[in-house]
Amino acid sequence: RGEADLFIFPGYEFKVVNAMLTYFHLPKSTLLMLVSAFASRPATLQAYQHAVEERYRFYSYGDCMLIF
């Protein structure tokens, strides 16, 4: 039906959502960029560091996080 040329990256101002439920994404993925835009890059890096230290499971069938 069409396509979008919007790419959401850190600094994007979200206007509708105030929370996000998502899993831990692959490095260098567009979904990780979306999480970084929503939560900020430093907060995302801190969450991922904690996940690695605590041995959370990553990717589609792993653990998830609620960001608000």
PDB file of N, CA, C and O in Angstrom:
ATOM      1  N   ARG A   1       0.819  -1.184   0.000  1.00  0.00           N
ATOM      2  CA  ARG A   1       0.000   0.000   0.000  1.00  0.00           C
ATOM      3  C   ARG A   1       0.864   1.248   0.000  1.00  0.00           C
ATOM      4  O   ARG A   1       0.415   2.311  -0.430  1.00  0.00           O
ATOM      5  N   GLY A   2       2.050   1.138   0.458  1.00  0.00           N
ATOM      6  CA  GLY A   2       2.927   2.291   0.534  1.00  0.00           C
ATOM      7  C   GLY A   2       4.133   1.955   1.367  1.00  0.00           C
ATOM      8  O   GLY A   2       4.299   0.818   1.810  1.00  0.00           O
ATOM      9  N   GLU A   3       4.942   2.904   1.573  1.00  0.00           N
ATOM     10  CA  GLU A   3       6.117   2.703   2.403  1.00  0.00           C
ATOM     11  C   GLU A   3       6.392   3.968   3.188  1.00  0.00           C
ATOM     12  O   GLU A   3       5.911   5.048   2.844  1.00  0.00           O
ATOM     13  N   ALA A   4       7.158   3.823   4.227  1.00  0.00           N
ATOM     14  CA  ALA A   4       7.505   4.957   5.077  1.00  0.00           C
ATOM     15  C   ALA A   4       8.990   5.229   4.960  1.00  0.00           C
ATOM     16  O   ALA A   4       9.788   4.313   4.760  1.00  0.00           O
ATOM     17  N   ASP A   5       9.345   6.464   5.083  1.00  0.00           N
ATOM     18  CA  ASP A   5      10.762   6.807   5.061  1.00  0.00           C
ATOM     19  C   ASP A   5      11.232   7.306   6.431  1.00  0.00           C
ATOM     20  O   ASP A   5      12.285   7.934   6.544  1.00  0.00           O
ATOM     21  N   LEU A   6      10.448   7.023   7.460  1.00  0.00           N
ATOM     22  CA  LEU A   6      10.785   7.426   8.819  1.00  0.00           C
ATOM     23  C   LEU A   6      11.770   6.440   9.431  1.00  0.00           C
ATOM     24  O   LEU A   6      11.537   5.231   9.411  1.00  0.00           O
ATOM     25  N   PHE A   7      12.849   6.943   9.963  1.00  0.00           N
ATOM     26  CA  PHE A   7      13.808   6.114  10.695  1.00  0.00           C
ATOM     27  C   PHE A   7      13.944   6.719  12.083  1.00  0.00           C
ATOM     28  O   PHE A   7      14.413   7.848  12.230  1.00  0.00           O
ATOM     29  N   ILE A   8      13.536   5.972  13.097  1.00  0.00           N
ATOM     30  CA  ILE A   8      13.562   6.473  14.472  1.00  0.00           C
ATOM     31  C   ILE A   8      14.912   6.153  15.089  1.00  0.00           C
ATOM     32  O   ILE A   8      15.335   4.997  15.115  1.00  0.00           O
ATOM     33  N   PHE A   9      15.583   7.179  15.583  1.00  0.00           N
ATOM     34  CA  PHE A   9      16.902   7.026  16.196  1.00  0.00           C
ATOM     35  C   PHE A   9      16.957   7.925  17.423  1.00  0.00           C
ATOM     36  O   PHE A   9      16.066   8.754  17.610  1.00  0.00           O
ATOM     37  N   PRO A  10      17.989   7.782  18.272  1.00  0.00           N
ATOM     38  CA  PRO A  10      18.069   8.613  19.480  1.00  0.00           C
ATOM     39  C   PRO A  10      17.916  10.099  19.157  1.00  0.00           C
ATOM     40  O   PRO A  10      18.537  10.629  18.236  1.00  0.00           O
ATOM     41  N   GLY A  11      17.080  10.736  19.938  1.00  0.00           N
ATOM     42  CA  GLY A  11      16.749  12.132  19.722  1.00  0.00           C
ATOM     43  C   GLY A  11      15.330  12.313  19.186  1.00  0.00           C
ATOM     44  O   GLY A  11      14.777  13.412  19.233  1.00  0.00           O
ATOM     45  N   TYR A  12      14.743  11.224  18.675  1.00  0.00           N
ATOM     46  CA  TYR A  12      13.373  11.278  18.167  1.00  0.00           C
ATOM     47  C   TYR A  12      12.423  11.546  19.330  1.00  0.00           C
ATOM     48  O   TYR A  12      12.576  10.968  20.406  1.00  0.00           O
ATOM     49  N   GLU A  13      11.446  12.418  19.117  1.00  0.00           N
ATOM     50  CA  GLU A  13      10.477  12.745  20.166  1.00  0.00           C
ATOM     51  C   GLU A  13       9.189  11.946  19.955  1.00  0.00           C
ATOM     52  O   GLU A  13       8.436  12.207  19.016  1.00  0.00           O
ATOM     53  N   PHE A  14       8.943  10.980  20.825  1.00  0.00           N
ATOM     54  CA  PHE A  14       7.726  10.173  20.746  1.00  0.00           C
ATOM     55  C   PHE A  14       6.542  11.013  21.202  1.00  0.00           C
ATOM     56  O   PHE A  14       6.636  11.735  22.194  1.00  0.00           O
ATOM     57  N   LYS A  15       5.434  10.920  20.484  1.00  0.00           N
ATOM     58  CA  LYS A  15       4.276  11.755  20.781  1.00  0.00           C
ATOM     59  C   LYS A  15       3.081  10.980  21.327  1.00  0.00           C
ATOM     60  O   LYS A  15       2.187  11.581  21.922  1.00  0.00           O
ATOM     61  N   VAL A  16       3.044   9.668  21.141  1.00  0.00           N
ATOM     62  CA  VAL A  16       1.860   8.903  21.512  1.00  0.00           C
ATOM     63  C   VAL A  16       2.141   7.917  22.638  1.00  0.00           C
ATOM     64  O   VAL A  16       1.358   7.831  23.584  1.00  0.00           O
ATOM     65  N   VAL A  17       3.218   7.186  22.562  1.00  0.00           N
ATOM     66  CA  VAL A  17       3.495   6.135  23.546  1.00  0.00           C
ATOM     67  C   VAL A  17       4.299   6.670  24.723  1.00  0.00           C
ATOM     68  O   VAL A  17       5.095   7.597  24.576  1.00  0.00           O
ATOM     69  N   ASN A  18       4.081   6.071  25.902  1.00  0.00           N
ATOM     70  CA  ASN A  18       4.877   6.444  27.071  1.00  0.00           C
ATOM     71  C   ASN A  18       5.481   5.222  27.748  1.00  0.00           C
ATOM     72  O   ASN A  18       6.068   5.331  28.825  1.00  0.00           O
ATOM     73  N   ALA A  19       5.338   4.050  27.115  1.00  0.00           N
ATOM     74  CA  ALA A  19       5.942   2.822  27.627  1.00  0.00           C
ATOM     75  C   ALA A  19       6.165   1.866  26.459  1.00  0.00           C
ATOM     76  O   ALA A  19       5.508   1.963  25.422  1.00  0.00           O
ATOM     77  N   MET A  20       7.107   0.941  26.649  1.00  0.00           N
ATOM     78  CA  MET A  20       7.415  -0.039  25.604  1.00  0.00           C
ATOM     79  C   MET A  20       7.760  -1.364  26.270  1.00  0.00           C
ATOM     80  O   MET A  20       8.569  -1.413  27.196  1.00  0.00           O
ATOM     81  N   LEU A  21       7.142  -2.430  25.792  1.00  0.00           N
ATOM     82  CA  LEU A  21       7.471  -3.784  26.223  1.00  0.00           C
ATOM     83  C   LEU A  21       8.181  -4.446  25.053  1.00  0.00           C
ATOM     84  O   LEU A  21       7.612  -4.577  23.969  1.00  0.00           O
ATOM     85  N   THR A  22       9.417  -4.861  25.268  1.00  0.00           N
ATOM     86  CA  THR A  22      10.220  -5.407  24.179  1.00  0.00           C
ATOM     87  C   THR A  22      11.233  -6.392  24.734  1.00  0.00           C
ATOM     88  O   THR A  22      11.426  -6.473  25.947  1.00  0.00           O
ATOM     89  N   TYR A  23      11.866  -7.125  23.871  1.00  0.00           N
ATOM     90  CA  TYR A  23      12.900  -8.056  24.313  1.00  0.00           C
ATOM     91  C   TYR A  23      14.276  -7.448  24.081  1.00  0.00           C
ATOM     92  O   TYR A  23      14.383  -6.330  23.578  1.00  0.00           O
ATOM     93  N   PHE A  24      15.309  -8.159  24.436  1.00  0.00           N
ATOM     94  CA  PHE A  24      16.682  -7.696  24.243  1.00  0.00           C
ATOM     95  C   PHE A  24      17.109  -8.041  22.819  1.00  0.00           C
ATOM     96  O   PHE A  24      17.216  -9.215  22.464  1.00  0.00           O
ATOM     97  N   HIS A  25      17.350  -7.025  22.014  1.00  0.00           N
ATOM     98  CA  HIS A  25      17.586  -7.167  20.582  1.00  0.00           C
ATOM     99  C   HIS A  25      19.056  -7.416  20.252  1.00  0.00           C
ATOM    100  O   HIS A  25      19.944  -7.240  21.086  1.00  0.00           O
ATOM    101  N   LEU A  26      19.277  -7.826  19.024  1.00  0.00           N
ATOM    102  CA  LEU A  26      20.630  -8.052  18.524  1.00  0.00           C
ATOM    103  C   LEU A  26      21.399  -6.740  18.410  1.00  0.00           C
ATOM    104  O   LEU A  26      20.809  -5.695  18.139  1.00  0.00           O
ATOM    105  N   PRO A  27      22.713  -6.792  18.615  1.00  0.00           N
ATOM    106  CA  PRO A  27      23.533  -5.596  18.406  1.00  0.00           C
ATOM    107  C   PRO A  27      23.400  -5.102  16.966  1.00  0.00           C
ATOM    108  O   PRO A  27      23.221  -5.892  16.039  1.00  0.00           O
ATOM    109  N   LYS A  28      23.489  -3.807  16.799  1.00  0.00           N
ATOM    110  CA  LYS A  28      23.460  -3.155  15.484  1.00  0.00           C
ATOM    111  C   LYS A  28      22.148  -3.361  14.733  1.00  0.00           C
ATOM    112  O   LYS A  28      22.115  -3.241  13.508  1.00  0.00           O
ATOM    113  N   SER A  29      21.076  -3.666  15.446  1.00  0.00           N
ATOM    114  CA  SER A  29      19.781  -3.856  14.782  1.00  0.00           C
ATOM    115  C   SER A  29      18.968  -2.566  14.826  1.00  0.00           C
ATOM    116  O   SER A  29      19.185  -1.711  15.685  1.00  0.00           O
ATOM    117  N   THR A  30      18.040  -2.440  13.901  1.00  0.00           N
ATOM    118  CA  THR A  30      17.169  -1.270  13.903  1.00  0.00           C
ATOM    119  C   THR A  30      16.260  -1.273  15.130  1.00  0.00           C
ATOM    120  O   THR A  30      15.882  -0.208  15.619  1.00  0.00           O
ATOM    121  N   LEU A  31      15.906  -2.449  15.629  1.00  0.00           N
ATOM    122  CA  LEU A  31      15.072  -2.511  16.835  1.00  0.00           C
ATOM    123  C   LEU A  31      15.827  -2.012  18.060  1.00  0.00           C
ATOM    124  O   LEU A  31      15.235  -1.380  18.934  1.00  0.00           O
ATOM    125  N   LEU A  32      17.110  -2.285  18.132  1.00  0.00           N
ATOM    126  CA  LEU A  32      17.921  -1.751  19.228  1.00  0.00           C
ATOM    127  C   LEU A  32      17.999  -0.228  19.121  1.00  0.00           C
ATOM    128  O   LEU A  32      18.012   0.465  20.139  1.00  0.00           O
ATOM    129  N   MET A  33      18.051   0.289  17.910  1.00  0.00           N
ATOM    130  CA  MET A  33      18.046   1.735  17.700  1.00  0.00           C
ATOM    131  C   MET A  33      16.733   2.333  18.195  1.00  0.00           C
ATOM    132  O   MET A  33      16.726   3.415  18.782  1.00  0.00           O
ATOM    133  N   LEU A  34      15.626   1.638  17.961  1.00  0.00           N
ATOM    134  CA  LEU A  34      14.322   2.100  18.438  1.00  0.00           C
ATOM    135  C   LEU A  34      14.295   2.164  19.965  1.00  0.00           C
ATOM    136  O   LEU A  34      13.815   3.143  20.537  1.00  0.00           O
ATOM    137  N   VAL A  35      14.806   1.130  20.624  1.00  0.00           N
ATOM    138  CA  VAL A  35      14.866   1.114  22.089  1.00  0.00           C
ATOM    139  C   VAL A  35      15.734   2.265  22.589  1.00  0.00           C
ATOM    140  O   VAL A  35      15.371   2.941  23.552  1.00  0.00           O
ATOM    141  N   SER A  36      16.865   2.491  21.950  1.00  0.00           N
ATOM    142  CA  SER A  36      17.763   3.585  22.342  1.00  0.00           C
ATOM    143  C   SER A  36      17.094   4.941  22.167  1.00  0.00           C
ATOM    144  O   SER A  36      17.311   5.855  22.963  1.00  0.00           O
ATOM    145  N   ALA A  37      16.288   5.069  21.132  1.00  0.00           N
ATOM    146  CA  ALA A  37      15.569   6.322  20.920  1.00  0.00           C
ATOM    147  C   ALA A  37      14.532   6.546  22.010  1.00  0.00           C
ATOM    148  O   ALA A  37      14.328   7.674  22.458  1.00  0.00           O
ATOM    149  N   PHE A  38      13.889   5.486  22.428  1.00  0.00           N
ATOM    150  CA  PHE A  38      12.836   5.604  23.438  1.00  0.00           C
ATOM    151  C   PHE A  38      13.417   5.826  24.834  1.00  0.00           C
ATOM    152  O   PHE A  38      12.943   6.691  25.569  1.00  0.00           O
ATOM    153  N   ALA A  39      14.427   5.062  25.201  1.00  0.00           N
ATOM    154  CA  ALA A  39      14.938   5.077  26.574  1.00  0.00           C
ATOM    155  C   ALA A  39      16.187   5.926  26.764  1.00  0.00           C
ATOM    156  O   ALA A  39      16.544   6.236  27.901  1.00  0.00           O
ATOM    157  N   SER A  40      16.846   6.303  25.709  1.00  0.00           N
ATOM    158  CA  SER A  40      18.137   6.999  25.646  1.00  0.00           C
ATOM    159  C   SER A  40      19.252   5.967  25.518  1.00  0.00           C
ATOM    160  O   SER A  40      19.151   4.848  26.022  1.00  0.00           O
ATOM    161  N   ARG A  41      20.289   6.362  24.850  1.00  0.00           N
ATOM    162  CA  ARG A  41      21.401   5.436  24.631  1.00  0.00           C
ATOM    163  C   ARG A  41      22.059   5.016  25.946  1.00  0.00           C
ATOM    164  O   ARG A  41      22.300   3.826  26.144  1.00  0.00           O
ATOM    165  N   PRO A  42      22.362   5.965  26.863  1.00  0.00           N
ATOM    166  CA  PRO A  42      22.982   5.545  28.131  1.00  0.00           C
ATOM    167  C   PRO A  42      22.116   4.572  28.935  1.00  0.00           C
ATOM    168  O   PRO A  42      22.636   3.606  29.493  1.00  0.00           O
ATOM    169  N   ALA A  43      20.813   4.813  29.000  1.00  0.00           N
ATOM    170  CA  ALA A  43      19.930   3.906  29.745  1.00  0.00           C
ATOM    171  C   ALA A  43      19.868   2.534  29.085  1.00  0.00           C
ATOM    172  O   ALA A  43      19.822   1.513  29.771  1.00  0.00           O
ATOM    173  N   THR A  44      19.867   2.508  27.763  1.00  0.00           N
ATOM    174  CA  THR A  44      19.848   1.234  27.042  1.00  0.00           C
ATOM    175  C   THR A  44      21.130   0.460  27.287  1.00  0.00           C
ATOM    176  O   THR A  44      21.085  -0.741  27.551  1.00  0.00           O
ATOM    177  N   LEU A  45      22.272   1.130  27.205  1.00  0.00           N
ATOM    178  CA  LEU A  45      23.555   0.463  27.464  1.00  0.00           C
ATOM    179  C   LEU A  45      23.609  -0.081  28.885  1.00  0.00           C
ATOM    180  O   LEU A  45      24.115  -1.181  29.107  1.00  0.00           O
ATOM    181  N   GLN A  46      23.098   0.673  29.842  1.00  0.00           N
ATOM    182  CA  GLN A  46      23.083   0.224  31.235  1.00  0.00           C
ATOM    183  C   GLN A  46      22.185  -1.008  31.389  1.00  0.00           C
ATOM    184  O   GLN A  46      22.550  -1.953  32.088  1.00  0.00           O
ATOM    185  N   ALA A  47      21.033  -1.002  30.752  1.00  0.00           N
ATOM    186  CA  ALA A  47      20.122  -2.150  30.830  1.00  0.00           C
ATOM    187  C   ALA A  47      20.748  -3.387  30.206  1.00  0.00           C
ATOM    188  O   ALA A  47      20.625  -4.487  30.745  1.00  0.00           O
ATOM    189  N   TYR A  48      21.415  -3.214  29.080  1.00  0.00           N
ATOM    190  CA  TYR A  48      22.051  -4.356  28.413  1.00  0.00           C
ATOM    191  C   TYR A  48      23.236  -4.875  29.219  1.00  0.00           C
ATOM    192  O   TYR A  48      23.469  -6.083  29.264  1.00  0.00           O
ATOM    193  N   GLN A  49      23.979  -3.989  29.848  1.00  0.00           N
ATOM    194  CA  GLN A  49      25.090  -4.422  30.701  1.00  0.00           C
ATOM    195  C   GLN A  49      24.557  -5.259  31.864  1.00  0.00           C
ATOM    196  O   GLN A  49      25.117  -6.306  32.189  1.00  0.00           O
ATOM    197  N   HIS A  50      23.490  -4.800  32.477  1.00  0.00           N
ATOM    198  CA  HIS A  50      22.861  -5.552  33.566  1.00  0.00           C
ATOM    199  C   HIS A  50      22.379  -6.916  33.063  1.00  0.00           C
ATOM    200  O   HIS A  50      22.562  -7.931  33.735  1.00  0.00           O
ATOM    201  N   ALA A  51      21.769  -6.931  31.893  1.00  0.00           N
ATOM    202  CA  ALA A  51      21.264  -8.185  31.322  1.00  0.00           C
ATOM    203  C   ALA A  51      22.393  -9.180  31.077  1.00  0.00           C
ATOM    204  O   ALA A  51      22.234 -10.375  31.328  1.00  0.00           O
ATOM    205  N   VAL A  52      23.516  -8.701  30.595  1.00  0.00           N
ATOM    206  CA  VAL A  52      24.669  -9.581  30.354  1.00  0.00           C
ATOM    207  C   VAL A  52      25.200 -10.118  31.680  1.00  0.00           C
ATOM    208  O   VAL A  52      25.455 -11.314  31.815  1.00  0.00           O
ATOM    209  N   GLU A  53      25.366  -9.225  32.661  1.00  0.00           N
ATOM    210  CA  GLU A  53      25.893  -9.636  33.969  1.00  0.00           C
ATOM    211  C   GLU A  53      24.987 -10.657  34.650  1.00  0.00           C
ATOM    212  O   GLU A  53      25.473 -11.571  35.316  1.00  0.00           O
ATOM    213  N   GLU A  54      23.687 -10.508  34.488  1.00  0.00           N
ATOM    214  CA  GLU A  54      22.725 -11.401  35.140  1.00  0.00           C
ATOM    215  C   GLU A  54      22.335 -12.593  34.264  1.00  0.00           C
ATOM    216  O   GLU A  54      21.483 -13.398  34.639  1.00  0.00           O
ATOM    217  N   ARG A  55      22.955 -12.691  33.120  1.00  0.00           N
ATOM    218  CA  ARG A  55      22.759 -13.812  32.193  1.00  0.00           C
ATOM    219  C   ARG A  55      21.319 -13.923  31.686  1.00  0.00           C
ATOM    220  O   ARG A  55      20.757 -15.013  31.584  1.00  0.00           O
ATOM    221  N   TYR A  56      20.738 -12.755  31.371  1.00  0.00           N
ATOM    222  CA  TYR A  56      19.418 -12.758  30.746  1.00  0.00           C
ATOM    223  C   TYR A  56      19.532 -13.396  29.370  1.00  0.00           C
ATOM    224  O   TYR A  56      20.609 -13.427  28.774  1.00  0.00           O
ATOM    225  N   ARG A  57      18.428 -13.894  28.881  1.00  0.00           N
ATOM    226  CA  ARG A  57      18.387 -14.465  27.534  1.00  0.00           C
ATOM    227  C   ARG A  57      18.025 -13.363  26.540  1.00  0.00           C
ATOM    228  O   ARG A  57      17.161 -12.526  26.805  1.00  0.00           O
ATOM    229  N   PHE A  58      18.691 -13.381  25.411  1.00  0.00           N
ATOM    230  CA  PHE A  58      18.486 -12.349  24.399  1.00  0.00           C
ATOM    231  C   PHE A  58      17.687 -12.899  23.223  1.00  0.00           C
ATOM    232  O   PHE A  58      17.427 -14.098  23.128  1.00  0.00           O
ATOM    233  N   TYR A  59      17.308 -11.991  22.333  1.00  0.00           N
ATOM    234  CA  TYR A  59      16.642 -12.281  21.067  1.00  0.00           C
ATOM    235  C   TYR A  59      15.163 -12.611  21.267  1.00  0.00           C
ATOM    236  O   TYR A  59      14.623 -12.403  22.354  1.00  0.00           O
ATOM    237  N   SER A  60      14.533 -13.103  20.268  1.00  0.00           N
ATOM    238  CA  SER A  60      13.072 -13.238  20.228  1.00  0.00           C
ATOM    239  C   SER A  60      12.481 -14.116  21.322  1.00  0.00           C
ATOM    240  O   SER A  60      11.377 -13.841  21.793  1.00  0.00           O
ATOM    241  N   TYR A  61      13.174 -15.148  21.733  1.00  0.00           N
ATOM    242  CA  TYR A  61      12.623 -16.062  22.735  1.00  0.00           C
ATOM    243  C   TYR A  61      13.273 -15.879  24.101  1.00  0.00           C
ATOM    244  O   TYR A  61      13.233 -16.780  24.939  1.00  0.00           O
ATOM    245  N   GLY A  62      13.859 -14.736  24.319  1.00  0.00           N
ATOM    246  CA  GLY A  62      14.538 -14.482  25.573  1.00  0.00           C
ATOM    247  C   GLY A  62      13.700 -13.660  26.530  1.00  0.00           C
ATOM    248  O   GLY A  62      12.474 -13.614  26.435  1.00  0.00           O
ATOM    249  N   ASP A  63      14.387 -13.014  27.451  1.00  0.00           N
ATOM    250  CA  ASP A  63      13.725 -12.174  28.442  1.00  0.00           C
ATOM    251  C   ASP A  63      13.290 -10.860  27.802  1.00  0.00           C
ATOM    252  O   ASP A  63      13.787 -10.468  26.747  1.00  0.00           O
ATOM    253  N   CYS A  64      12.357 -10.196  28.460  1.00  0.00           N
ATOM    254  CA  CYS A  64      11.890  -8.917  27.934  1.00  0.00           C
ATOM    255  C   CYS A  64      12.092  -7.832  28.984  1.00  0.00           C
ATOM    256  O   CYS A  64      12.457  -8.108  30.127  1.00  0.00           O
ATOM    257  N   MET A  65      11.849  -6.606  28.575  1.00  0.00           N
ATOM    258  CA  MET A  65      11.966  -5.475  29.488  1.00  0.00           C
ATOM    259  C   MET A  65      10.810  -4.515  29.237  1.00  0.00           C
ATOM    260  O   MET A  65      10.332  -4.361  28.113  1.00  0.00           O
ATOM    261  N   LEU A  66      10.383  -3.884  30.308  1.00  0.00           N
ATOM    262  CA  LEU A  66       9.352  -2.860  30.231  1.00  0.00           C
ATOM    263  C   LEU A  66      10.045  -1.530  30.439  1.00  0.00           C
ATOM    264  O   LEU A  66      10.678  -1.306  31.472  1.00  0.00           O
ATOM    265  N   ILE A  67       9.929  -0.657  29.471  1.00  0.00           N
ATOM    266  CA  ILE A  67      10.584   0.653  29.520  1.00  0.00           C
ATOM    267  C   ILE A  67       9.503   1.718  29.633  1.00  0.00           C
ATOM    268  O   ILE A  67       8.549   1.728  28.856  1.00  0.00           O
ATOM    269  N   PHE A  68       9.655   2.617  30.605  1.00  0.00           N
ATOM    270  CA  PHE A  68       8.721   3.743  30.708  1.00  0.00           C
ATOM    271  C   PHE A  68       9.412   4.940  31.285  1.00  0.00           C
ATOM    272  O   PHE A  68       8.792   5.991  31.451  1.00  0.00           O
TER     273      PHE A  68
END
